[in-house]
Amino acid sequence: MTNPVVLLYEPIHSKAVELLEQHAEVRMATSLEQEALLQLVTDVEGIVIRANGKVTRRLMEAAPRLKVVARHGTGVEAIDRQAAAELGIAVVNTPEANVESVAEQCVAMMINLAKRIVLADKAIRGGDWSARYRLTGVELFGKTLGVIGIGRIGYRVAEICRMGFNMPILYYDVIPNSNAETRLGAARVELDELLARSDFISLHLPLVPATHGLIGSAALRKMKPGAYLINSSRGPVIDQNALIEALQQGWIAGAGLDVFDPEPLPADSPLLKLDNVVLTPHMAAHTDEALLRMALVVEDVIAILEGRPPKNSVSPD
């Protein structure tokens, strides 16, 4: 009896690969273009996808033995879950694996922007010690944090800021979060109020039609001129051209961005020329600890291949 074949779209943590190899033949994609993938999936029973590539209906229909599609991470926008449900294919992810890493990155961006650390580092490397007189920062302590989307990561960001910097918390979400209200004293407010009152705003939104372009010109103009915007969720929840204008014109003080629209960020993007932005290449979840926890989605792959229920199903009802 041959082992089932599991296709990895991209490399994952070596410890997870070692575990998977005990139960399956591991195959690595050489290209994430649809036509190339179609040639690889005819005998595949499991697929593990990271941030790149898609699992479409056409691909699943070309894989008659496919039982499970696993998302190394949280967002499943690149997987046609409805098609998977119709074809009897399970979809799993790792909903809590990257919470701490992403939350820490968001807070790090706040500190970096507030203390102007990137600019100071650049100045001193260039021999400009006098920058210490120009680069005056602000404190986070006591400033108001607005969280747009207070799920697992949004809550953790709020918790760090509340406990560490005594920051009052405002949040906007379609679902009330009683834990945030009770433990953190968070106040649920409408979006316009959050935008107007917050000194730091952190976005934690899924990319759905209602969130696409949610932060556009109108929203950015409602923010304080001294406010900072942090996005570690999905690039298209911000109208990137509007954000560039806001940063250039001083509507807001700055932004910390880990995600973009499109990705990779084009080499001619005006964002690269702005001093009031901190940029990272969609890597907020890239700590050794989180990468291992996300890669252990293979445990659910193995479970399904062996006929056991998974821990983290995200198949539609």
N, C-alpha and C positions, 0 to 999 in steps of 0.2 A: 504494500500500500504506500503510495507516494504522499509526501507532505503537501498540504495546500500551498498555493502560491500567494504571497502578499506583495503588492507593489508599493514602493515608497516613492512619492513624488520628489522629495528632497531628502538629504541626509538627516538623520535624527540621532539622539544621544547613543553612544556606543553600548552602554549598558542595556538599553531597551532593545537594540538590535540583537545583542547576545541572547536576551530572553526570547525574542521572537524566533530566532534561528533554532531554538530548541523545539519549536512546534510547527515551523513552516519554512518553506523556501522563500528567501527574501530576494526580491528583484528591484533594482534601482532604475527609475526612469532616466533616459538619456536626454529627453526633451519634454517640455510641458506643452508643446503644441498638440492640438487635438488629433491631427492625423497621425502623429508619431505615437501618441498614447493608444490610439485605436489598435495599433499593431501589437501592443504589449498585453492587452487585457483579455484575450480570448479564453485563457485558462486561469485567470486570476480569481481568487475567492475573497481577497481583502485588499483594500486600498487605504493608504495613510497619506493624507494631504496636509501640507503646512500652509503658509501664507500665499503661495503662488500656484497658478494653475486652477483648473475647474474640473468638477465631476458632473458632466451633463447627462441628460436623458440618453442622448445618442451613445455616449461612452458606456453607460450602464447597460443599454440594450445590446451592445457589442460584447458584453461580458456575461454570458449566460450562467456562469458558476458563481458570480459575485454575491456574497452574503453580507458584507459589511463595508461601509466607508467610514473611516475614522479621521476626525479633525484634531491634529496636533495643535491644541489651543482651544479657543472658545468660539470665534465667529464661524458660522456655517453658511455664509452667503454664497460661497463658491460651489456649494453642493445643491443639486436639485433635489431637495428633500421630498417634494411631492412625487416626483418620478420614482425616487427610491422606495417610497411607501407603496406605490402602485405595483412596483416590481418585487416587493417583498424583501428589500435590502435594508438592513439596519443602518442607522447613522448614530455615531457616538462622538463625544468630545471630552475635553478636560476642563470643566467649568471653573474650578478653583485653583488650577495649577499655577497660573501666572498672576494671581491677585497681588501677592506681596511685591513681586518684582515690578509690576507696572505701577502700583501705588507709590513705591519708593521713587521710581523715575519721575513721576508727576511732581512729587514734593521736591525732588532734587532740582527740577526745572524751575520751580517757584523760587527756591533759594538762589539758584544761579542767576535768574533774571533780577531778583530783588537786590542782590549783592554785586551784580555786574561782573561776575567772576570771569566769564569768557573774555570780556573786553580788557579786564585787568591783566589776565594772563597774556593776552596778545600784546598789550602795551609793554609789559616788563620784558618779554622776550625780545621786543624791539628796542630795548634800552631806554624806554620812556618811564623813568621813575616818577616823573612829575604827574603821571596819571592819577596818583593817589589824591591829588587835590581836585581833580575833575570828576572822577567816577564816584560820586556820592550815591549810596544805595538807600534802601528802605528796609525796615524790619517787617517780618511776618507777624510778630507777636501782636495779638489783638486785632489784626486785620480781618475783614469779613471774607469768608470763602463761600463761593457759590458753586454747588455741584449740580450739573445737569445730567441726570441719569444716575440714581443712587443705588445701583446694584452692588455686587460684591466689591468691585474695584472702587467705585465711587464712595461706598461706605468706608472702605479702608483708608482712602485719601482723607476723608472727613475726620476719621478717628485720629489719624496721625496729626493732622492740623489742629484739631481740638485739644488733644491731650498734650501735644508737644509745644504748641504756640498759642494756646488759649484763644483760638480763632472762633468767633461766632460762625455758625453754619446755616446757610440757606440752601434749600434744594428744590429743584423742579423735576417732577417725575409724574407719569400718568398713574403710578401706583404709590400710595402712601407708604412710608417706611417708619413704622412705630418704634422700631429699635433705635433708629437714628434720632428720633424725637425724644425718646426716653433717656437713652444713654448719653447722647451728645448734645441734647438741647436744640437739635436742628429744627428749623422752621420751614414748613412746606409753603412755597409761595408761587405765584404765577411767574412765567418766564420774564416778562418785562420788569417786574419788581426785582428779580434776582439780578438781571443785567444792570439795573440802575444802582443797586446797593453794594454789589460785590467788589472787593479789591483784587481778588484772584478768582478766576472762573475755570473750573476743570470739567472737561467734557468726557462723558462715559456713556456713549450711545451706540446702539446697533444701527447699522445702515439699512433703513427701511424707507419707503416713500415719504413717510411723515417727517423723517429726520434729515433727508437729503437737502443740503443747502439751508438747514435751519438757522445757522449763524451766517447771515448775509449782511448787506449794508445797513439795513434797518436795525438789526440786532446790535451790530458793532457800534452804531451811532448812539445807542442807548447806554453803552458802557461808560464808566468813568474815564476821563482822560489819563488818569494814573493807574488804570487797571491792567492786569495781565491775563491773557487767555492761554490755557494749556489744553492740548488735544493729543490724547493717546488712544483714541477709539478708532474712528475711521475718517480718512481724509475728506471724503465728500460731504460730511456733515457741516463743513465750513465751505462757504463760497470763497475759494482761495484768491480770486482776483479782488474781491471786496476786502479780504483781509490784508492783502498787499497794499491796497489804497489806504486802509485804516492805519497801517503801520507807517506808511510814507507820510501821511498827512497828520499824524499825531492824534488820531481819534482815541487810540489806546496807547498805553506805555510800551507794551511788548507782548511777545507770544513765545511759547515753548511748544514745538511741534515734533511729534514722533511719526506722524502719518500725514500723507499728502494726497493730492489729486491732480495729476496721476502719480503713480509710483513706478519706477524710481523718479525722484524729483529731477526734472530736466536741467541740464547744465546751464541753460540760459535763464533760469527762473530768477525773477527779481528778489525773491526771498534770500538768495545767496549773497546779495549785496547789502542787506540791511543789518545794522548793528544792534537793533532792538529785538532780535529773534535768536533763540537757541534751537538748533536743529539736530535731530538724531534720525538715523535711517531705519525706522520701524523696528527698533530693537529694545523697546521697553521691557519686553518679556525675556530678553536674552541674558539671563544669569544661568550659571551652571545648575543651580538648584531648580529653577523653573523649567529649564530645557529638559531636565530629566523627568520632572513631574509631568510635563506635557507629552514627552515621548512614551511614558508609561500608559498612554492610551492603547498601546499594544496589548495590555492586559485584557481590555474589553474586546479587542480583535480576537485574541486567543479564546476568550470565553465563548464568543459567538460561533467561532469555527468548531468549537467542541460541544456546541449545543447548550451552553449555559447562558443565563441572562446577563447582560452587561450592567455595570454600575451607573453609567451616565449616558442614557439614551436621549437623543434629541430628534428622534423621528416624530413627524407631525402626528397629532391625534387622529 
